[in-house]
Amino acid sequence: MDITKFLDMYYAERKIITFIPNKAYTESQEREKNASGINQNQIKKSLYEIISLMGLTSLARIISTSAGLFILPSVLLALMIATVPILNFIKGINRRRSSEENLLLLPLQFSKYLSLPPGHPSTNGQIYVGHPTEEKIYFPIAYFHRFVFEHKFAELLRLISSLGTRRIKAQSVEGYKTEILSGGEIDISIASVDGKYEKNKLRDKSIVYKADLNNESKPEISNDLVWFPYENTWKEMARERVEHGLKSVSVELEYLDDYGINAKLKFNLKHLKANLGVEFVDYKKTVWVFNVDFTKKNT
């Protein structure tokens, strides 16, 4: 597999990865390739299993003899060959059902095509999880929910500021509070805006973000937003601001999906003795409300 094929995979298939040294990866691929060859014993065994399940025990006993392959007609032999991948597929499904983490092993060289935090990747069994909307971004599994929430938080701030905001106040309704932001590297700065920013020092503990801005820029929508296309209330807010001069609004930041990174997955990976990091941030359903006052619309 090359990096292009990897990135073309469905998110669910490439979501959870770990890196191993390049040499170890190459050797594992060679072993897998050599083990995939089909010999007569595999064919006989595969057909024996299927026919036995069908109740044709007499025919199954013939196949189990050393002369079995020569007794069977060529059409049946073709059927035998065809059954091998079917059995493998069924067994593969059963393996996946018993181990739903779908962990992919990648060579270390793939990391240069991906976006990882500073100091990563590691080849000590560290597990990484892909960003839901950015195919090349991967986070250590322990901080997945913090990083994804921060990314969505930062995008909503960027959207609101680009629409010409003078005051922002965000309040936590449920879920994460300011601690979810305290350990990250979130960039809360707003280009070309003179803002006064407060966080974590507010009397009302439900207030998680507050800013007063001197923003005289013309309302516009940035073209690099990745959450925006899936957030209908955000889109309506932007349309009303750009087209009708919206003066104020309350808009929600919602984090309602655990993306499969939950207690069940954590348990399965621990069973595999995977490296989950020291401070695993668990998922919390989260809703923050942003109360926004816009400046007078510039035309």
C-alpha positions in Angstrom: 0.0 0.0 0.0 1.3 3.5 -0.8 0.3 6.8 0.7 -2.2 7.6 -2.0 -4.1 4.4 -1.5 -4.1 5.0 2.2 -5.6 8.5 1.9 -8.2 7.2 -0.5 -9.5 4.8 2.1 -12.8 5.5 3.9 -12.4 7.4 7.1 -13.6 4.5 9.2 -10.9 2.3 7.6 -7.9 4.7 8.1 -9.1 6.4 11.3 -6.9 4.6 13.8 -3.2 4.1 13.0 0.2 3.4 14.5 3.7 3.6 13.1 6.4 0.9 12.9 9.9 1.2 11.5 10.1 1.0 7.7 12.1 -2.2 7.7 9.6 -4.0 10.0 6.7 -2.9 7.8 8.4 -4.2 4.6 9.1 -7.5 6.2 5.6 -7.8 7.5 4.3 -7.1 4.0 6.5 -9.8 2.5 5.3 -12.3 5.1 1.7 -11.5 4.3 2.4 -11.9 0.6 4.1 -15.2 1.0 1.3 -16.5 3.3 -1.4 -15.6 0.8 -0.4 -18.3 -1.7 -3.0 -21.0 -2.2 -1.9 -24.7 -2.3 -3.8 -27.9 -2.8 -4.1 -28.6 0.9 -5.7 -25.1 1.5 -8.1 -25.8 -1.4 -9.1 -29.2 0.0 -9.5 -27.9 3.5 -11.6 -24.9 2.4 -14.0 -27.1 0.3 -14.2 -29.7 3.0 -15.4 -27.0 5.5 -18.1 -25.7 3.1 -19.4 -29.1 2.0 -19.4 -30.4 5.5 -21.5 -27.3 6.5 -23.9 -28.2 3.6 -24.3 -31.7 5.1 -22.6 -33.5 2.1 -20.4 -35.6 4.4 -19.8 -38.4 1.8 -18.4 -35.9 -0.7 -16.4 -34.3 2.1 -14.8 -37.6 3.0 -13.8 -38.1 -0.7 -12.1 -34.7 -0.7 -10.2 -35.5 2.4 -8.5 -38.5 0.7 -5.1 -38.0 -1.1 -6.8 -38.8 -4.5 -9.7 -36.4 -3.8 -8.5 -33.7 -6.2 -8.2 -36.0 -9.1 -11.7 -37.6 -8.5 -13.5 -34.2 -8.7 -14.4 -32.8 -12.1 -12.8 -29.6 -13.2 -15.9 -27.5 -12.6 -15.9 -28.5 -8.9 -12.2 -27.8 -8.7 -12.9 -24.3 -9.9 -15.6 -24.0 -7.2 -13.1 -25.1 -4.6 -10.6 -22.4 -5.6 -13.4 -19.8 -5.5 -14.4 -20.8 -1.9 -11.0 -19.9 -0.5 -11.4 -16.1 -0.5 -15.0 -16.5 0.6 -13.9 -18.4 3.7 -11.1 -15.9 4.3 -13.6 -13.1 4.0 -16.0 -14.7 6.5 -13.1 -15.3 8.9 -12.0 -11.7 8.5 -15.4 -10.4 9.4 -15.4 -12.6 12.5 -12.0 -11.2 13.5 -13.2 -7.7 13.0 -16.3 -8.3 15.1 -14.1 -9.5 17.9 -11.6 -6.7 17.5 -13.5 -3.5 16.3 -10.6 -1.1 16.6 -9.4 -1.7 13.0 -5.9 -0.6 13.8 -3.7 0.0 10.8 0.1 -0.4 10.9 1.9 2.2 8.8 5.6 2.5 7.9 7.3 5.5 9.5 7.9 7.0 6.1 4.2 7.7 5.7 4.4 10.3 8.4 6.1 12.8 6.2 2.9 13.0 4.2 0.7 13.6 7.3 0.3 16.4 9.7 1.2 15.4 13.3 1.9 17.3 16.5 5.5 18.4 17.1 7.7 15.6 18.2 5.6 12.9 16.5 5.3 10.3 15.3 6.6 7.7 17.7 7.2 4.0 17.0 6.7 2.8 20.6 3.1 1.7 19.9 1.6 5.2 20.1 -2.0 5.2 18.7 -3.1 8.1 16.4 -6.6 9.0 15.3 -7.5 10.9 12.1 -9.3 14.2 12.0 -12.9 13.8 10.9 -12.7 16.5 8.2 -9.0 16.9 7.5 -7.7 13.7 5.9 -4.0 14.4 6.6 -4.3 15.5 10.2 -3.7 12.9 12.9 -3.7 13.3 16.7 -2.5 11.1 19.6 -5.5 9.2 20.7 -5.3 10.5 24.3 -5.9 14.1 23.1 -8.2 13.4 20.1 -11.3 14.9 21.6 -9.5 18.0 22.9 -7.8 18.7 19.6 -11.0 18.2 17.5 -13.1 20.3 19.9 -10.4 23.1 19.8 -10.3 22.9 16.0 -14.1 23.4 15.8 -14.0 26.2 18.5 -11.3 28.0 16.6 -13.1 27.8 13.3 -16.3 29.3 14.8 -14.3 32.2 16.2 -12.6 32.7 12.9 -16.0 32.7 11.1 -17.6 35.2 13.6 -14.6 37.5 13.5 -14.6 37.6 9.7 -18.2 38.7 9.7 -17.3 41.9 11.5 -17.7 41.3 15.2 -17.3 43.8 18.1 -18.2 41.6 21.0 -18.2 37.8 21.7 -19.2 36.0 24.8 -19.4 32.2 24.9 -21.1 30.3 27.7 -21.0 26.6 28.5 -24.4 24.9 28.5 -23.1 21.4 29.1 -20.0 19.3 28.7 -16.5 20.6 28.5 -15.6 23.8 30.3 -12.4 26.0 29.9 -10.2 23.1 31.0 -10.6 21.5 27.5 -8.7 24.5 26.1 -6.1 25.0 28.8 -3.7 22.3 27.7 -3.8 22.9 24.0 -2.1 25.0 21.4 -5.2 26.7 20.1 -4.6 29.9 18.2 -7.3 32.4 19.4 -5.7 35.4 17.8 -7.7 37.3 15.2 -5.8 38.9 12.4 -6.0 42.7 12.0 -8.3 43.0 15.0 -7.5 44.8 18.2 -9.1 42.6 20.8 -9.2 42.2 24.5 -9.4 38.6 25.4 -10.4 37.0 28.7 -10.4 33.3 29.6 -10.4 31.3 32.8 -10.6 34.4 35.0 -14.2 35.2 34.7 -16.6 35.5 37.7 -19.4 33.5 35.9 -17.9 30.0 35.5 -20.3 29.3 32.7 -18.5 31.9 30.6 -15.7 30.2 28.7 -14.7 32.9 26.3 -15.1 36.7 26.1 -13.7 39.3 23.7 -14.2 43.0 22.8 -12.9 43.8 19.4 -12.2 46.9 17.3 -13.3 45.3 14.0 -14.1 47.5 11.1 -13.5 44.9 8.4 -16.1 44.2 5.7 -18.1 41.0 6.4 -16.9 38.0 4.5 -16.8 34.2 4.7 -13.4 32.6 4.7 -12.9 29.8 2.1 -10.9 27.5 4.3 -13.6 26.4 6.7 -14.1 22.7 7.1 -16.9 22.4 9.7 -18.9 25.3 8.2 -20.5 23.2 5.3 -22.1 20.9 7.8 -23.4 23.5 10.2 -26.7 24.9 9.0 -27.1 27.5 11.8 -23.6 28.8 11.1 -24.4 29.1 7.4 -27.7 30.9 8.1 -25.9 33.3 10.5 -23.3 34.1 7.9 -25.9 34.7 5.1 -28.0 37.0 7.3 -24.9 39.0 8.3 -23.6 39.4 4.7 -26.9 39.9 3.0 -29.0 41.7 5.6 -26.6 43.3 8.1 -27.4 41.1 11.1 -26.7 43.1 14.3 -26.5 40.4 17.0 -27.0 36.6 17.3 -26.7 33.6 19.5 -25.2 30.6 17.9 -24.2 27.2 19.3 -21.0 25.3 19.1 -22.0 21.6 19.4 -19.8 18.6 19.9 -22.1 15.6 19.7 -20.2 12.8 18.1 -17.5 10.7 19.8 -16.3 9.4 16.3 -15.9 5.9 17.9 -13.2 7.1 20.2 -14.9 6.0 23.4 -14.6 3.7 26.5 -15.2 0.6 24.4 -12.3 1.4 22.0 -10.1 2.4 24.9 -10.7 -1.0 26.5 -10.0 -2.9 23.3 -6.8 -1.1 22.7 -5.6 -1.5 26.2 -6.2 -5.2 25.8 -3.8 -5.1 22.9 -1.3 -3.3 25.1 -1.3 -0.2 22.9 0.2 3.1 24.0 -2.8 5.4 24.7 -0.8 8.1 26.4 -0.9 9.2 30.1 -3.9 11.6 30.1 -6.7 10.2 28.0 -9.4 12.9 27.5 -12.8 11.2 27.5 -15.6 12.3 25.2 -18.3 14.7 26.6 -21.3 15.8 24.8 -20.7 19.6 24.7 -22.8 22.7 23.8 -21.5 26.2 24.1 -23.6 29.2 23.2 -21.9 32.2 21.5 -23.6 35.6 22.0 -22.3 37.9 19.3 -22.7 41.6 18.6 -21.6 42.8 15.2 -20.3 46.2 14.1 -22.2 48.4 11.7 -22.0 46.7 8.3 -19.4 48.2 5.9 -20.4 48.2 2.3 
